[in-house]
Amino acid sequence: MVFYVEDTGPGIPDDRKKEIFEKYAQLDEHKYMGFGLGLAMCRMAVELHKGRIWVESERGKGSRFFFSVPSCGMETVRPSRAGSGLQG
């Protein structure tokens, strides 16, 4: 399954895209607006679920942050008639 969140912010330079998922990473224009831990924590959570996280961005046009996690393999679950009190 793939999820994404997008914004209309200033975008992220190509040479900084991988770095932003590291602890304490901050872009120069956003320094001191936070601790630089949010995307690192997101990366850790996604990786713990055997997923992947990445960003697509263009300067001046915003960013789109994606993450994917494997499907848990559950199909649509139908209630069992056995022991449910249903007749049929």
SEFIZA-3560 file (N, C-alpha, C; in Angstrom, 3 decimals):
REM SEFIZA-3560
<numar><xx>0.849</xx><yy>-1.162</yy><zz>0.000</zz><atom>N</atom></numar>
<numar><xx>0.000</xx><yy>0.000</yy><zz>0.000</zz><atom>CA</atom></numar>
<numar><xx>0.900</xx><yy>1.232</yy><zz>0.000</zz><atom>C</atom></numar>
<numar><xx>0.492</xx><yy>2.243</yy><zz>-0.734</zz><atom>N</atom></numar>
<numar><xx>1.263</xx><yy>3.482</yy><zz>-0.825</zz><atom>CA</atom></numar>
<numar><xx>0.390</xx><yy>4.634</yy><zz>-0.358</zz><atom>C</atom></numar>
<numar><xx>0.966</xx><yy>5.489</yy><zz>0.474</zz><atom>N</atom></numar>
<numar><xx>0.290</xx><yy>6.674</yy><zz>0.984</zz><atom>CA</atom></numar>
<numar><xx>1.148</xx><yy>7.885</yy><zz>0.661</zz><atom>C</atom></numar>
<numar><xx>0.525</xx><yy>9.048</yy><zz>0.565</zz><atom>N</atom></numar>
<numar><xx>1.330</xx><yy>10.259</yy><zz>0.399</zz><atom>CA</atom></numar>
<numar><xx>0.629</xx><yy>11.463</yy><zz>1.008</zz><atom>C</atom></numar>
<numar><xx>1.467</xx><yy>12.457</yy><zz>1.302</zz><atom>N</atom></numar>
<numar><xx>1.020</xx><yy>13.759</yy><zz>1.799</zz><atom>CA</atom></numar>
<numar><xx>1.753</xx><yy>14.782</yy><zz>0.961</zz><atom>C</atom></numar>
<numar><xx>1.041</xx><yy>15.815</yy><zz>0.526</zz><atom>N</atom></numar>
<numar><xx>1.720</xx><yy>16.834</yy><zz>-0.270</zz><atom>CA</atom></numar>
<numar><xx>1.498</xx><yy>18.211</yy><zz>0.307</zz><atom>C</atom></numar>
<numar><xx>2.420</xx><yy>19.112</yy><zz>-0.038</zz><atom>N</atom></numar>
<numar><xx>2.300</xx><yy>20.495</yy><zz>0.407</zz><atom>CA</atom></numar>
<numar><xx>2.633</xx><yy>21.423</yy><zz>-0.751</zz><atom>C</atom></numar>
<numar><xx>2.446</xx><yy>22.697</yy><zz>-0.533</zz><atom>N</atom></numar>
<numar><xx>2.749</xx><yy>23.701</yy><zz>-1.552</zz><atom>CA</atom></numar>
<numar><xx>3.865</xx><yy>24.609</yy><zz>-1.080</zz><atom>C</atom></numar>
<numar><xx>4.746</xx><yy>24.070</yy><zz>-0.263</zz><atom>N</atom></numar>
<numar><xx>5.855</xx><yy>24.844</yy><zz>0.309</zz><atom>CA</atom></numar>
<numar><xx>6.948</xx><yy>25.134</yy><zz>-0.705</zz><atom>C</atom></numar>
<numar><xx>8.124</xx><yy>25.524</yy><zz>-0.207</zz><atom>N</atom></numar>
<numar><xx>9.220</xx><yy>25.945</yy><zz>-1.080</zz><atom>CA</atom></numar>
<numar><xx>9.908</xx><yy>24.809</yy><zz>-1.828</zz><atom>C</atom></numar>
<numar><xx>9.622</xx><yy>23.567</yy><zz>-1.481</zz><atom>N</atom></numar>
<numar><xx>10.282</xx><yy>22.442</yy><zz>-2.134</zz><atom>CA</atom></numar>
<numar><xx>11.615</xx><yy>22.116</yy><zz>-1.475</zz><atom>C</atom></numar>
<numar><xx>12.205</xx><yy>21.028</yy><zz>-1.910</zz><atom>N</atom></numar>
<numar><xx>13.449</xx><yy>20.531</yy><zz>-1.318</zz><atom>CA</atom></numar>
<numar><xx>14.475</xx><yy>20.359</yy><zz>-2.429</zz><atom>C</atom></numar>
<numar><xx>15.673</xx><yy>20.891</yy><zz>-2.254</zz><atom>N</atom></numar>
<numar><xx>16.714</xx><yy>20.715</yy><zz>-3.278</zz><atom>CA</atom></numar>
<numar><xx>17.037</xx><yy>19.229</yy><zz>-3.474</zz><atom>C</atom></numar>
<numar><xx>17.337</xx><yy>18.840</yy><zz>-4.699</zz><atom>N</atom></numar>
<numar><xx>17.630</xx><yy>17.440</yy><zz>-5.010</zz><atom>CA</atom></numar>
<numar><xx>18.735</xx><yy>16.871</yy><zz>-4.130</zz><atom>C</atom></numar>
<numar><xx>19.762</xx><yy>17.657</yy><zz>-3.874</zz><atom>N</atom></numar>
<numar><xx>20.903</xx><yy>17.151</yy><zz>-3.104</zz><atom>CA</atom></numar>
<numar><xx>20.608</xx><yy>16.991</yy><zz>-1.609</zz><atom>C</atom></numar>
<numar><xx>19.433</xx><yy>17.389</yy><zz>-1.163</zz><atom>N</atom></numar>
<numar><xx>19.087</xx><yy>17.285</yy><zz>0.260</zz><atom>CA</atom></numar>
<numar><xx>17.973</xx><yy>16.270</yy><zz>0.522</zz><atom>C</atom></numar>
<numar><xx>17.424</xx><yy>15.671</yy><zz>-0.506</zz><atom>N</atom></numar>
<numar><xx>16.250</xx><yy>14.802</yy><zz>-0.353</zz><atom>CA</atom></numar>
<numar><xx>16.493</xx><yy>13.606</yy><zz>0.556</zz><atom>C</atom></numar>
<numar><xx>17.626</xx><yy>12.936</yy><zz>0.444</zz><atom>N</atom></numar>
<numar><xx>17.901</xx><yy>11.785</yy><zz>1.304</zz><atom>CA</atom></numar>
<numar><xx>18.234</xx><yy>12.233</yy><zz>2.722</zz><atom>C</atom></numar>
<numar><xx>18.911</xx><yy>13.336</yy><zz>2.835</zz><atom>N</atom></numar>
<numar><xx>19.356</xx><yy>13.857</yy><zz>4.131</zz><atom>CA</atom></numar>
<numar><xx>18.195</xx><yy>14.214</yy><zz>5.061</zz><atom>C</atom></numar>
<numar><xx>17.074</xx><yy>14.646</yy><zz>4.519</zz><atom>N</atom></numar>
<numar><xx>15.982</xx><yy>15.126</yy><zz>5.378</zz><atom>CA</atom></numar>
<numar><xx>15.357</xx><yy>14.031</yy><zz>6.232</zz><atom>C</atom></numar>
<numar><xx>15.629</xx><yy>12.770</yy><zz>5.919</zz><atom>N</atom></numar>
<numar><xx>15.090</xx><yy>11.666</yy><zz>6.708</zz><atom>CA</atom></numar>
<numar><xx>16.038</xx><yy>11.235</yy><zz>7.835</zz><atom>C</atom></numar>
<numar><xx>17.157</xx><yy>11.960</yy><zz>7.992</zz><atom>N</atom></numar>
<numar><xx>18.117</xx><yy>11.674</yy><zz>9.060</zz><atom>CA</atom></numar>
<numar><xx>17.768</xx><yy>12.495</yy><zz>10.300</zz><atom>C</atom></numar>
<numar><xx>18.163</xx><yy>11.999</yy><zz>11.468</zz><atom>N</atom></numar>
<numar><xx>17.903</xx><yy>12.720</yy><zz>12.722</zz><atom>CA</atom></numar>
<numar><xx>18.559</xx><yy>14.098</yy><zz>12.690</zz><atom>C</atom></numar>
<numar><xx>17.856</xx><yy>15.073</yy><zz>13.178</zz><atom>N</atom></numar>
<numar><xx>18.295</xx><yy>16.462</yy><zz>13.342</zz><atom>CA</atom></numar>
<numar><xx>18.542</xx><yy>17.194</yy><zz>12.023</zz><atom>C</atom></numar>
<numar><xx>18.110</xx><yy>16.635</yy><zz>10.912</zz><atom>N</atom></numar>
<numar><xx>18.289</xx><yy>17.307</yy><zz>9.624</zz><atom>CA</atom></numar>
<numar><xx>17.294</xx><yy>18.455</yy><zz>9.503</zz><atom>C</atom></numar>
<numar><xx>17.780</xx><yy>19.570</yy><zz>9.020</zz><atom>N</atom></numar>
<numar><xx>16.930</xx><yy>20.736</yy><zz>8.778</zz><atom>CA</atom></numar>
<numar><xx>17.432</xx><yy>21.456</yy><zz>7.544</zz><atom>C</atom></numar>
<numar><xx>16.524</xx><yy>21.933</yy><zz>6.726</zz><atom>N</atom></numar>
<numar><xx>16.915</xx><yy>22.778</yy><zz>5.608</zz><atom>CA</atom></numar>
<numar><xx>17.255</xx><yy>24.154</yy><zz>6.154</zz><atom>C</atom></numar>
<numar><xx>18.149</xx><yy>24.843</yy><zz>5.527</zz><atom>N</atom></numar>
<numar><xx>18.599</xx><yy>26.138</yy><zz>6.024</zz><atom>CA</atom></numar>
<numar><xx>17.459</xx><yy>27.111</yy><zz>6.262</zz><atom>C</atom></numar>
<numar><xx>16.494</xx><yy>27.152</yy><zz>5.341</zz><atom>N</atom></numar>
<numar><xx>15.386</xx><yy>28.099</yy><zz>5.485</zz><atom>CA</atom></numar>
<numar><xx>14.415</xx><yy>27.719</yy><zz>6.598</zz><atom>C</atom></numar>
<numar><xx>14.532</xx><yy>26.492</yy><zz>7.126</zz><atom>N</atom></numar>
<numar><xx>13.637</xx><yy>26.055</yy><zz>8.196</zz><atom>CA</atom></numar>
<numar><xx>14.376</xx><yy>25.806</yy><zz>9.508</zz><atom>C</atom></numar>
<numar><xx>15.621</xx><yy>26.175</yy><zz>9.571</zz><atom>N</atom></numar>
<numar><xx>16.394</xx><yy>25.936</yy><zz>10.792</zz><atom>CA</atom></numar>
<numar><xx>15.705</xx><yy>26.552</yy><zz>11.995</zz><atom>C</atom></numar>
<numar><xx>15.740</xx><yy>25.822</yy><zz>13.058</zz><atom>N</atom></numar>
<numar><xx>15.230</xx><yy>26.267</yy><zz>14.354</zz><atom>CA</atom></numar>
<numar><xx>13.707</xx><yy>26.327</yy><zz>14.423</zz><atom>C</atom></numar>
<numar><xx>13.014</xx><yy>25.769</yy><zz>13.428</zz><atom>N</atom></numar>
<numar><xx>11.556</xx><yy>25.710</yy><zz>13.501</zz><atom>CA</atom></numar>
<numar><xx>11.115</xx><yy>24.422</yy><zz>14.194</zz><atom>C</atom></numar>
<numar><xx>12.042</xx><yy>23.538</yy><zz>14.431</zz><atom>N</atom></numar>
<numar><xx>11.757</xx><yy>22.271</yy><zz>15.089</zz><atom>CA</atom></numar>
<numar><xx>13.071</xx><yy>21.605</yy><zz>15.435</zz><atom>C</atom></numar>
<numar><xx>12.999</xx><yy>20.352</yy><zz>15.825</zz><atom>N</atom></numar>
<numar><xx>14.205</xx><yy>19.633</yy><zz>16.210</zz><atom>CA</atom></numar>
<numar><xx>14.785</xx><yy>18.795</yy><zz>15.078</zz><atom>C</atom></numar>
<numar><xx>14.084</xx><yy>18.685</yy><zz>13.970</zz><atom>N</atom></numar>
<numar><xx>14.578</xx><yy>17.877</yy><zz>12.868</zz><atom>CA</atom></numar>
<numar><xx>14.425</xx><yy>16.387</yy><zz>13.117</zz><atom>C</atom></numar>
<numar><xx>13.406</xx><yy>16.016</yy><zz>13.867</zz><atom>N</atom></numar>
<numar><xx>13.200</xx><yy>14.604</yy><zz>14.190</zz><atom>CA</atom></numar>
<numar><xx>11.968</xx><yy>13.990</yy><zz>13.525</zz><atom>C</atom></numar>
<numar><xx>11.050</xx><yy>14.800</yy><zz>13.060</zz><atom>N</atom></numar>
<numar><xx>9.776</xx><yy>14.297</yy><zz>12.542</zz><atom>CA</atom></numar>
<numar><xx>9.922</xx><yy>13.306</yy><zz>11.407</zz><atom>C</atom></numar>
<numar><xx>10.665</xx><yy>13.660</yy><zz>10.357</zz><atom>N</atom></numar>
<numar><xx>10.812</xx><yy>12.753</yy><zz>9.220</zz><atom>CA</atom></numar>
<numar><xx>11.684</xx><yy>11.552</yy><zz>9.572</zz><atom>C</atom></numar>
<numar><xx>12.636</xx><yy>11.732</yy><zz>10.484</zz><atom>N</atom></numar>
<numar><xx>13.452</xx><yy>10.600</yy><zz>10.932</zz><atom>CA</atom></numar>
<numar><xx>12.579</xx><yy>9.585</yy><zz>11.666</zz><atom>C</atom></numar>
<numar><xx>11.680</xx><yy>10.058</yy><zz>12.493</zz><atom>N</atom></numar>
<numar><xx>10.774</xx><yy>9.147</yy><zz>13.204</zz><atom>CA</atom></numar>
<numar><xx>9.824</xx><yy>8.466</yy><zz>12.227</zz><atom>C</atom></numar>
<numar><xx>9.355</xx><yy>9.194</yy><zz>11.233</zz><atom>N</atom></numar>
<numar><xx>8.500</xx><yy>8.585</yy><zz>10.200</zz><atom>CA</atom></numar>
<numar><xx>9.259</xx><yy>7.478</yy><zz>9.484</zz><atom>C</atom></numar>
<numar><xx>10.514</xx><yy>7.757</yy><zz>9.103</zz><atom>N</atom></numar>
<numar><xx>11.318</xx><yy>6.750</yy><zz>8.427</zz><atom>CA</atom></numar>
<numar><xx>11.483</xx><yy>5.501</yy><zz>9.291</zz><atom>C</atom></numar>
<numar><xx>11.773</xx><yy>5.683</yy><zz>10.570</zz><atom>N</atom></numar>
<numar><xx>11.959</xx><yy>4.539</yy><zz>11.460</zz><atom>CA</atom></numar>
<numar><xx>10.679</xx><yy>3.705</yy><zz>11.563</zz><atom>C</atom></numar>
<numar><xx>9.537</xx><yy>4.369</yy><zz>11.700</zz><atom>N</atom></numar>
<numar><xx>8.264</xx><yy>3.647</yy><zz>11.814</zz><atom>CA</atom></numar>
<numar><xx>7.958</xx><yy>2.871</yy><zz>10.532</zz><atom>C</atom></numar>
<numar><xx>8.175</xx><yy>3.497</yy><zz>9.387</zz><atom>N</atom></numar>
<numar><xx>7.905</xx><yy>2.833</yy><zz>8.112</zz><atom>CA</atom></numar>
<numar><xx>8.842</xx><yy>1.643</yy><zz>7.929</zz><atom>C</atom></numar>
<numar><xx>10.123</xx><yy>1.833</yy><zz>8.235</zz><atom>N</atom></numar>
<numar><xx>11.078</xx><yy>0.736</yy><zz>8.072</zz><atom>CA</atom></numar>
<numar><xx>10.795</xx><yy>-0.417</yy><zz>9.030</zz><atom>C</atom></numar>
<numar><xx>10.312</xx><yy>-0.125</yy><zz>10.220</zz><atom>N</atom></numar>
<numar><xx>9.944</xx><yy>-1.192</yy><zz>11.152</zz><atom>CA</atom></numar>
<numar><xx>8.811</xx><yy>-2.057</yy><zz>10.601</zz><atom>C</atom></numar>
<numar><xx>8.014</xx><yy>-1.472</yy><zz>9.728</zz><atom>N</atom></numar>
<numar><xx>6.919</xx><yy>-2.206</yy><zz>9.098</zz><atom>CA</atom></numar>
<numar><xx>7.315</xx><yy>-2.719</yy><zz>7.720</zz><atom>C</atom></numar>
<numar><xx>8.622</xx><yy>-2.796</yy><zz>7.475</zz><atom>N</atom></numar>
<numar><xx>9.174</xx><yy>-3.315</yy><zz>6.212</zz><atom>CA</atom></numar>
<numar><xx>8.766</xx><yy>-2.469</yy><zz>5.007</zz><atom>C</atom></numar>
<numar><xx>8.637</xx><yy>-1.169</yy><zz>5.240</zz><atom>N</atom></numar>
<numar><xx>8.221</xx><yy>-0.265</yy><zz>4.180</zz><atom>CA</atom></numar>
<numar><xx>9.355</xx><yy>0.609</yy><zz>3.683</zz><atom>C</atom></numar>
<numar><xx>8.985</xx><yy>1.579</yy><zz>2.888</zz><atom>N</atom></numar>
<numar><xx>9.933</xx><yy>2.496</yy><zz>2.260</zz><atom>CA</atom></numar>
<numar><xx>9.335</xx><yy>3.899</yy><zz>2.317</zz><atom>C</atom></numar>
<numar><xx>10.183</xx><yy>4.915</yy><zz>2.461</zz><atom>N</atom></numar>
<numar><xx>9.723</xx><yy>6.298</yy><zz>2.492</zz><atom>CA</atom></numar>
<numar><xx>10.600</xx><yy>7.120</yy><zz>1.558</zz><atom>C</atom></numar>
<numar><xx>9.993</xx><yy>8.081</yy><zz>0.849</zz><atom>N</atom></numar>
<numar><xx>10.749</xx><yy>8.927</yy><zz>-0.062</zz><atom>CA</atom></numar>
<numar><xx>9.984</xx><yy>10.214</yy><zz>-0.316</zz><atom>C</atom></numar>
<numar><xx>10.667</xx><yy>11.149</yy><zz>-0.953</zz><atom>N</atom></numar>
<numar><xx>10.056</xx><yy>12.439</yy><zz>-1.269</zz><atom>CA</atom></numar>
<numar><xx>10.279</xx><yy>12.761</yy><zz>-2.738</zz><atom>C</atom></numar>
<numar><xx>9.285</xx><yy>13.375</yy><zz>-3.332</zz><atom>N</atom></numar>
<numar><xx>9.400</xx><yy>13.955</yy><zz>-4.669</zz><atom>CA</atom></numar>
<numar><xx>9.121</xx><yy>15.434</yy><zz>-4.494</zz><atom>C</atom></numar>
<numar><xx>10.003</xx><yy>16.263</yy><zz>-5.025</zz><atom>N</atom></numar>
<numar><xx>9.869</xx><yy>17.690</yy><zz>-4.789</zz><atom>CA</atom></numar>
<numar><xx>10.516</xx><yy>18.480</yy><zz>-5.913</zz><atom>C</atom></numar>
<numar><xx>9.966</xx><yy>19.645</yy><zz>-6.134</zz><atom>N</atom></numar>
<numar><xx>10.541</xx><yy>20.578</yy><zz>-7.088</zz><atom>CA</atom></numar>
<numar><xx>10.589</xx><yy>21.943</yy><zz>-6.419</zz><atom>C</atom></numar>
<numar><xx>11.749</xx><yy>22.579</yy><zz>-6.476</zz><atom>N</atom></numar>
<numar><xx>11.903</xx><yy>23.879</yy><zz>-5.826</zz><atom>CA</atom></numar>
<numar><xx>10.818</xx><yy>24.842</yy><zz>-6.292</zz><atom>C</atom></numar>
<numar><xx>10.178</xx><yy>25.503</yy><zz>-5.339</zz><atom>N</atom></numar>
<numar><xx>9.143</xx><yy>26.472</yy><zz>-5.635</zz><atom>CA</atom></numar>
<numar><xx>7.769</xx><yy>25.884</yy><zz>-5.918</zz><atom>C</atom></numar>
<numar><xx>7.669</xx><yy>24.544</yy><zz>-5.931</zz><atom>N</atom></numar>
<numar><xx>6.386</xx><yy>23.917</yy><zz>-6.265</zz><atom>CA</atom></numar>
<numar><xx>5.905</xx><yy>22.932</yy><zz>-5.207</zz><atom>C</atom></numar>
<numar><xx>6.555</xx><yy>22.864</yy><zz>-4.086</zz><atom>N</atom></numar>
<numar><xx>6.095</xx><yy>21.982</yy><zz>-3.025</zz><atom>CA</atom></numar>
<numar><xx>6.721</xx><yy>20.605</yy><zz>-3.060</zz><atom>C</atom></numar>
<numar><xx>6.228</xx><yy>19.759</yy><zz>-2.173</zz><atom>N</atom></numar>
<numar><xx>6.775</xx><yy>18.410</yy><zz>-2.020</zz><atom>CA</atom></numar>
<numar><xx>5.647</xx><yy>17.409</yy><zz>-1.847</zz><atom>C</atom></numar>
<numar><xx>5.952</xx><yy>16.177</yy><zz>-2.214</zz><atom>N</atom></numar>
<numar><xx>5.038</xx><yy>15.072</yy><zz>-1.987</zz><atom>CA</atom></numar>
<numar><xx>5.848</xx><yy>13.978</yy><zz>-1.294</zz><atom>C</atom></numar>
<numar><xx>5.433</xx><yy>13.654</yy><zz>-0.063</zz><atom>N</atom></numar>
<numar><xx>6.097</xx><yy>12.639</yy><zz>0.744</zz><atom>CA</atom></numar>
<numar><xx>5.303</xx><yy>11.341</yy><zz>0.637</zz><atom>C</atom></numar>
<numar><xx>5.989</xx><yy>10.280</yy><zz>0.246</zz><atom>N</atom></numar>
<numar><xx>5.373</xx><yy>8.970</yy><zz>0.061</zz><atom>CA</atom></numar>
<numar><xx>5.896</xx><yy>7.985</yy><zz>1.089</zz><atom>C</atom></numar>
<numar><xx>5.067</xx><yy>7.024</yy><zz>1.445</zz><atom>N</atom></numar>
<numar><xx>5.582</xx><yy>5.846</yy><zz>2.115</zz><atom>CA</atom></numar>
<numar><xx>4.758</xx><yy>4.650</yy><zz>1.684</zz><atom>C</atom></numar>
<numar><xx>5.431</xx><yy>3.523</yy><zz>1.644</zz><atom>N</atom></numar>
<numar><xx>4.756</xx><yy>2.285</yy><zz>1.281</zz><atom>CA</atom></numar>
<numar><xx>5.017</xx><yy>1.256</yy><zz>2.366</zz><atom>C</atom></numar>
<numar><xx>4.045</xx><yy>0.420</yy><zz>2.582</zz><atom>N</atom></numar>
<numar><xx>4.174</xx><yy>-0.707</yy><zz>3.508</zz><atom>CA</atom></numar>
<numar><xx>3.557</xx><yy>-1.918</yy><zz>2.827</zz><atom>C</atom></numar>
<numar><xx>4.114</xx><yy>-3.099</yy><zz>3.100</zz><atom>N</atom></numar>
<numar><xx>3.543</xx><yy>-4.292</yy><zz>2.484</zz><atom>CA</atom></numar>
<numar><xx>2.114</xx><yy>-4.518</yy><zz>2.955</zz><atom>C</atom></numar>
<numar><xx>1.309</xx><yy>-5.041</yy><zz>2.074</zz><atom>N</atom></numar>
<numar><xx>-0.046</xx><yy>-5.421</yy><zz>2.451</zz><atom>CA</atom></numar>
<numar><xx>0.062</xx><yy>-6.538</yy><zz>3.469</zz><atom>C</atom></numar>
<numar><xx>-0.818</xx><yy>-6.548</yy><zz>4.446</zz><atom>N</atom></numar>
<numar><xx>-0.756</xx><yy>-7.570</yy><zz>5.486</zz><atom>CA</atom></numar>
<numar><xx>-1.291</xx><yy>-8.904</yy><zz>4.995</zz><atom>C</atom></numar>
<numar><xx>-1.763</xx><yy>-8.963</yy><zz>3.761</zz><atom>N</atom></numar>
<numar><xx>-2.224</xx><yy>-10.217</yy><zz>3.189</zz><atom>CA</atom></numar>
<numar><xx>-3.645</xx><yy>-10.568</yy><zz>3.556</zz><atom>C</atom></numar>
<numar><xx>-4.326</xx><yy>-9.694</yy><zz>4.258</zz><atom>N</atom></numar>
<numar><xx>-5.710</xx><yy>-9.988</yy><zz>4.639</zz><atom>CA</atom></numar>
<numar><xx>-6.641</xx><yy>-9.673</yy><zz>3.482</zz><atom>C</atom></numar>
<numar><xx>-7.434</xx><yy>-10.616</yy><zz>3.132</zz><atom>N</atom></numar>
<numar><xx>-8.472</xx><yy>-10.411</yy><zz>2.139</zz><atom>CA</atom></numar>
<numar><xx>-9.714</xx><yy>-9.934</yy><zz>2.888</zz><atom>C</atom></numar>
<numar><xx>-10.753</xx><yy>-9.619</yy><zz>2.154</zz><atom>N</atom></numar>
<numar><xx>-11.999</xx><yy>-9.240</yy><zz>2.805</zz><atom>CA</atom></numar>
<numar><xx>-12.442</xx><yy>-10.396</yy><zz>3.691</zz><atom>C</atom></numar>
<numar><xx>-12.667</xx><yy>-10.119</yy><zz>4.932</zz><atom>N</atom></numar>
<numar><xx>-13.033</xx><yy>-11.165</yy><zz>5.892</zz><atom>CA</atom></numar>
<numar><xx>-14.543</xx><yy>-11.253</yy><zz>5.966</zz><atom>C</atom></numar>
<numar><xx>-15.047</xx><yy>-12.456</yy><zz>5.762</zz><atom>N</atom></numar>
<numar><xx>-16.483</xx><yy>-12.690</yy><zz>5.877</zz><atom>CA</atom></numar>
<numar><xx>-16.715</xx><yy>-13.466</yy><zz>7.160</zz><atom>C</atom></numar>
<numar><xx>-17.730</xx><yy>-13.097</yy><zz>7.895</zz><atom>N</atom></numar>
<numar><xx>-17.986</xx><yy>-13.821</yy><zz>9.142</zz><atom>CA</atom></numar>
<numar><xx>-18.318</xx><yy>-15.280</yy><zz>8.866</zz><atom>C</atom></numar>
<numar><xx>-17.812</xx><yy>-16.135</yy><zz>9.719</zz><atom>N</atom></numar>
<numar><xx>-18.086</xx><yy>-17.556</yy><zz>9.606</zz><atom>CA</atom></numar>
<numar><xx>-19.501</xx><yy>-17.833</yy><zz>10.084</zz><atom>C</atom></numar>
<numar><xx>-20.171</xx><yy>-18.723</yy><zz>9.413</zz><atom>N</atom></numar>
<numar><xx>-21.533</xx><yy>-19.089</yy><zz>9.838</zz><atom>CA</atom></numar>
<numar><xx>-21.463</xx><yy>-20.052</yy><zz>11.027</zz><atom>C</atom></numar>
<numar><xx>-20.389</xx><yy>-20.787</yy><zz>11.137</zz><atom>N</atom></numar>
<numar><xx>-20.268</xx><yy>-21.751</yy><zz>12.230</zz><atom>CA</atom></numar>
<numar><xx>-20.140</xx><yy>-21.013</yy><zz>13.549</zz><atom>C</atom></numar>
<numar><xx>-20.999</xx><yy>-21.270</yy><zz>14.459</zz><atom>N</atom></numar>
<numar><xx>-20.922</xx><yy>-20.679</yy><zz>15.792</zz><atom>CA</atom></numar>
<numar><xx>-21.370</xx><yy>-19.242</yy><zz>15.876</zz><atom>C</atom></numar>
<numar><xx>-21.905</xx><yy>-18.708</yy><zz>14.768</zz><atom>N</atom></numar>
<numar><xx>-22.316</xx><yy>-17.310</yy><zz>14.799</zz><atom>CA</atom></numar>
<numar><xx>-23.787</xx><yy>-17.134</yy><zz>15.089</zz><atom>C</atom></numar>
<numar><xx>-24.512</xx><yy>-18.227</yy><zz>15.130</zz><atom>N</atom></numar>
<numar><xx>-25.933</xx><yy>-18.129</yy><zz>15.350</zz><atom>CA</atom></numar>
<numar><xx>-26.716</xx><yy>-17.901</yy><zz>14.067</zz><atom>C</atom></numar>
<numar><xx>-26.004</xx><yy>-17.847</yy><zz>12.942</zz><atom>N</atom></numar>
<numar><xx>-26.672</xx><yy>-17.652</yy><zz>11.646</zz><atom>CA</atom></numar>
<numar><xx>-27.125</xx><yy>-18.987</yy><zz>11.107</zz><atom>C</atom></numar>
<numar><xx>-28.239</xx><yy>-19.022</yy><zz>10.499</zz><atom>N</atom></numar>
<numar><xx>-28.769</xx><yy>-20.238</yy><zz>9.882</zz><atom>CA</atom></numar>
<numar><xx>-28.394</xx><yy>-20.229</yy><zz>8.410</zz><atom>C</atom></numar>
<numar><xx>-28.115</xx><yy>-21.380</yy><zz>7.857</zz><atom>N</atom></numar>
<numar><xx>-27.883</xx><yy>-21.373</yy><zz>6.440</zz><atom>CA</atom></numar>
<numar><xx>-26.918</xx><yy>-22.339</yy><zz>6.049</zz><atom>C</atom></numar>
//
